[in-house]
Amino acid sequence: MLPERGSVIIVVVTLVTIVSTIIFAASTLIISGNKNASRLTSLKQAHYVAEAGIENTISNPIYLRDALRDGQVNIGQSIVETDIDGKTGRYQVTLTKSSENTIEARSTGYIENPESGNTISHKTIICDLQLKPGSFYDLTLGNAITTEENIDSGKVYIRLDEGVSSDLQPDVYCGGDIITISGNIPGSVIAEGEVQIGNTANISGNVIAKGSITLANGVKVGSNVISWEAVYISNQVEISGDIVAGLNNTGETGTLVNIGNQSHVGDIYTPDGENQVAISTNSTCGSIFTLSDTKYDGYLFPSEGLPQIDEETKNLWIKQAKSDDIIYPEGLTVGNGETYTIDGNAYINGNLLVDNNATLLVKEGSIIYVTGYITIENNAVVETIEADGDPNTKRASSFITENYFDILNNAIPENISLVALGEATSSFKNNSVNTGAIFVPNGTLEVKNNAIVHGGVFAKKTIIGNNAEIYFNPMKVLSIPPVGTSNEILRLLEWREN
């Protein structure tokens, strides 16, 4: 009997050992599975937090504008939820300009232990974004002057600002008629109406118009002259490229190209060839062709235009202006040699007056929103002050008025963009100097009498001349606050995850 009892004990012990091993193994698998499930849950949570960082950042066009202008913007760590299954979530987003019109948005989401602060998991999402062709920034980054209606111009000089690539050739674009323009223009002159150019003007690019084009008195054009109607040339005009006339091709049989008085041009294209060209005996041209079956058959007008400021955009500017809780309920006046500082974004309910040798200091990168009008005159100075820790770069600030502005008499707004939303005339003249772009989408802008603008000029109607100078600078054009929503400005090129 004893040997049998011993065998039973051995069998029982063996079974207990096997069962214990199975239970231990199963417990280990369950624990490991739970850990993997928890890890996958945390990774998924980190993914959602990173997505929130992308969405919250690129939905704010001010961040996108700053990245295009400054090269890089870091959006601080933000709490997404204070309780994600007892954990904490935050994101860190960096916007980096990777080319002239492309931005990389890199967002990393973190899931953390709220007690220890240790990171449980993290996930990174990267988006490549590009300026939409035809969007406001895409157009204005190539234009020194853009206007919806007419340009009434005297002598204006357009040059490249210091540090701007000589490869850039900024244009003048007009949605109406260009009523005389002269001076030096490094790009093209484009108008939806008629164009008149005279007084030894030098146009490096094309002259393109839906209406007629008149060139006289020593004008030089470095490329082509293209009209949907007729081209009139006289008095020692030189055109290096082609002349194209009659693109509207309405069946007119009269003269569409008239060249006289010691003018010299390239090839000529009209619907009916030589029958529509008149050339004086002391002028010359290349060959004459009919338009059909040539490179100009079906030529499209390069249509552009300014955006309208809707309530969504306006409210975005107001929200940003109020974000630092600097509010002037009854306007602001700085005068008689006084120096005053606005240390951040500000909302001025009333008028802003800076005059008589006064100095207004504004924190760099700020938006100053004014419900009344803005006057800066009589040797007044507006300057931006260092704020981001990099003294070598000063981000431009923006002054926005719901009415109009007058910048007069040796006033110097330094590193400031000027925006006027009213329909009245805004003036920038009399030896004043501005180092920022000017945007008047609903009214008339005057830039006259030795005024100097570093950036660009964009208005519904423009009166410019009397030795006005524009030093084109696309980065200073980006000092204009963002116009339109993120979806209107950018398109998604690629979305990838790490």
Secondary structure by P-SEA (a helix, b strand, c coil): caaaaaaaaaaaaaaaaaaaaaaaaaaaaaaaaaaaaaaaaaaaaaaaaaaaaaaaaaacaaaaaaaaacccccccccccccccccbbbbbbbbbbbccccbbbbbbbbbbbccccccccbbbbbbbbbbcccccaaaaaaaccbbbcccccccbbbbbbcccccccbbbbbbbccccccccccccbbbbbccbbbbccbbbbcbbbbcccbbbbccbbbbcbbbbbccbbbbccbbbbcbbbbccccccccccccbbbccbbbbcbbbcccccccccccccbbbccccccccccccccccbbbbbbcccaaaaaaaaaaaaccccccccbbbbccbbbbbbccbbbbccbbbbccbbbbbbccbbbbbbcbbbbbccbbbbbbbbccccccbbbbbbbbbccccccccccccccbbbbbccccbbbbccbbbbcbbbbbccbbbbbccbbbbcccccccbbbbccbbbbbccccccccccccccccccccccccccc
